[in-house]
């Protein structure tokens, strides 16, 4: 089932749950050096990039969801009921849930083709990056508490060419996007996800950073701190609240990417670790 926005038709304005917190930005050494590569896979995770915490107020958009759209802000909230509930069966995720995600994205964007290239289930501790070099910290990955975009502009092309080596040259001639479909598995209190208004983030704040995942060498964006970034979230997201995050758009006249990061809500820091699933999609027109 897919419902069009607005999410709620109530005439009452919900009370906002804005959060004063810190967000972790890449600590640029200022010497022109590239960010340290990240390695994910082969039973290890290494992420040694220096980051520094900066204070922000993350604004709750509850009740105003219809104001934020993929093409204007780089993200969009919608309501969607999935037949999957636990997300523990990999085969069911790759068949039933992937098909639900394809239909959802086609309905919202009007795209002609959706290719899902991977997904991540997160139900582990917040600081999972630092739990040691063994397979367990991949199986129990938790939230990413560093501001980032999954693909840089170069990284989007690298991903497309990796997925479609024979078709890539033709596909690059038409508009394409990378969009993440992010869903809670249980209602989110601890470590919610924040997204930044694309209009508040100039390209000059973004730095390409290599990320090696298994055999794939990609490139993501890390982010220089800018106090003008405008951060938003939806408080108490349920499994029926889906967040679409645009990581890339080849159309340059629209919002092209949205920074995102998990963050700590001090009111709920002692809650159980949050559970979520994100599905990464190449979107073709």
N, C-alpha and C positions, 0 to 999 in steps of 0.2 A: 504494500500500500504506500502510495506517495501522496502527500498533501502539499499543495502550493502554500507559500507564505501569504499572509502573516501566520505565524505559529499559533497565536492565541487571538480569539475574537472577543475576549472579555473587555468590558468598558472601563474596568478599573486599571489604573496604572500600577504595575507591580513595584514594590519597594526595591530599589537598586542595592546590590551588594558589591560596591566598588571596593577594591583591595589595594592598600598601600603595601608594596612588597619590593623585592629586588629582582632584577633580571640580569643575567650574566652575558656580557659582551666580550668579544675577542679583545684581548689586551695587546694592541698593536705595538710592537717594539719600536716602530718609527724608523727602522733602518732599511726599509724596503724589502725585507726578507719575506718569503712566502710562509703562510701558516703551515705548521707541522701536519703532515698527512695523517689521516685516520685509517686504521686497518680494522675491518670487521669480517669475521668468518674464520674458517680453519681453526675452530676452537679457541679463538682469542678475540679480544677487543682492546685496542690501544687508542687512547685519546689524550694526548699530552699537550694540547694547545692551551696556552695560558688565557684565562678569562678573568674578568673583574666584574664584581657586582655593582649595579647602579640602581638607585631608587626610582620607582615609577608608581603611578596610580593606574591600575588596570581597571577599565570602566566596564561595568556590567551592562550588556546590551539587551537584557531581558525586556520584552515588550516593544522593542524597536528593531527586531530582527529583519523586518522587511526593508530597512534602510541600507542594509549592507549586502552588496551583490558581488559576484565574482568579477564582473567587468568594470565595476566602479571602485571597489575597495580591495579586491583580491581574495575575498572569502565570502562565504554564504552559509547561513544556517537553514536547515529544513527539517521537517518531520518525516520519519520513515520507519515503518515497522518491518523488522526482519524476522524471517522464520527461524533463523539461528539465534540461540540464546546464550549458550556457554562458550562457543568458539574454541572448543578443545579438539574437535575432529578436523584434522587438516584436509582430508578429502572433501568433507562437507563445505569447508570454507572455500576451497578452490573450485567447487562446482556450484552448489546452491547459492552461497553468498556472493561469489564473483558475478553470477548471472544477475542477482538482485542489484548489485552495484552498477553493472553495465546499463541496465534499464533505468535506474535512477538518474545516472549522468546523462543519458540520451534524452530523457524527459526534460531535464532542467536546461541542458545546453543546446539541444537540437543537433548534436554531433551525429555524424554518420557511422562512426566506428570507434569503439572503446577497446583498448588493449591493456589488460592488467598485467604488470610486470613483476610485482611482488606485494607482499603484505607483511605487517609486523603486529603481533599480539604483544601487549605490554601488561604485565601483571606482577612485576617484581619491584624491588626497592628503588628508591630515587637515585642513589649514588651507585647504580649498577656498573658504570664504566670502571669503577675502581675496586672491584671485588676479586681481582685475580685473573690470571690467564688460564682459564679452564672452560670447558663447555657449559658449565652451569650458568655463567653470567650471560650467555647468549640465550639459553632456554628460559631464563628468568629476567629478561630485559625489562627495565623500568622506564620511567619518563626521562626525556632529554631536557635538562634544565639549562640549555644554552641557546641563545638566539641564533637562528639559522634559517636558510632556505635549502631544501633538499637538493636542488639543481641550480647551478649558475646558468647563464645563457649558453655558454659553451657546454656545460654539463648536460643540458637538455638535448642538445644535438648528439653528444656522445651516447646518451641513453637510447635515443631513437636509432642510431646507427648500430648499436649493440643488439637491439631487439629485432631490427629489420635490415640486416646487412644488404640484402638484394634490392629492397624497395626504397631504401633511405633517400636516394637522390630525388626520386619522384615525390615522396612524401614531404620532403623539405620545401617543395615548390608551393605547397598549400599551407593554410593556417593549421597549427597544431598546438596543443597545450599539454602540460602535466598537471594533474589535479589529484590531490589526496582526499580520500573519503575517510573521515575520522569519526569513530563512534564509541561511546562508553559501552562497556559490557555490564557494569553496574553503575548506579548513580554516582556521579563524581563529586566528591568533597575535597579529598586530599589531592594536591598537585594538579589542579585544572590546567587546561591549555589556553594560552593567550595567542592572539593574532594581531598583527600591526596593520593599520590602514596603509595600503600601498602608496597613497598620495603623500604620506608623511615621511617616506623613506626614499631619498634620492639614490641613484645608482652609485654615487661617490661614497656612500656608506658601506657598500658591499665589496667584499674581497674574495676572489676565487680561491678555493681550498680543495686540495686533492683528497678523495676518499676512495679507498680500495676495499671492495666488498667481494670476497671470493676472488674470481678472476677478472672482475670488472673494475676498470679504473675510471672513475667518474670525477666530477667536480661539483661541489656545493658552494653556497655563499656563507662565509662568516661575516660578522657585522661589527662595524665600528660604532661606538656609543654616540648617540645624538639625542639630547634631551627633548627634541621636538617629535620623536617617534610617538605615535598615538596607539596605545595598546588597548585591546578589548577582549572580553570573554563573556560566556553565558554561564551564569551561576547555576549550580546544581543540575548539570546536564544529565539526562536519563538515557537509557538505551534507545529511545525513540528520537532523540535529538542528534542529528547528524551535522557535522561541520565539514564543509567543502573548502579545502585550502588550495589556492592556485600557486603552484611552484614555478610555472613558466607559461608564457603565452607568446607566440611568435608575432601576434598583432601588437604593434608598438604604440597604437593610439589609445589603448585601454590599460587598466591595471594589469601589470605583468607578473607580479609575484607578491606574496605575503610572508613576511617574517613570522615565525612562530616559535613558541617555547613553552614548556611546562613551567609553572611557578608555584611558590609556596604561598598558600593562604594561611596566615598565622592562626586564624580561628579553627583550622582543621588540621594542623600539622601532626596531631597524634592519631589521626584516623588510620585505618588499614590502607595499604598501598592501593592505588587506583588501578582499575583494569580497563583497557581500551584496545581497539583494533583499528589500524589504518591500512587502507588499500591504495596502492599507487597506480595511477592510470595514465596512459598516453591517450590523448583525445584528438581525433582527426575530424576535419570538416571537408 
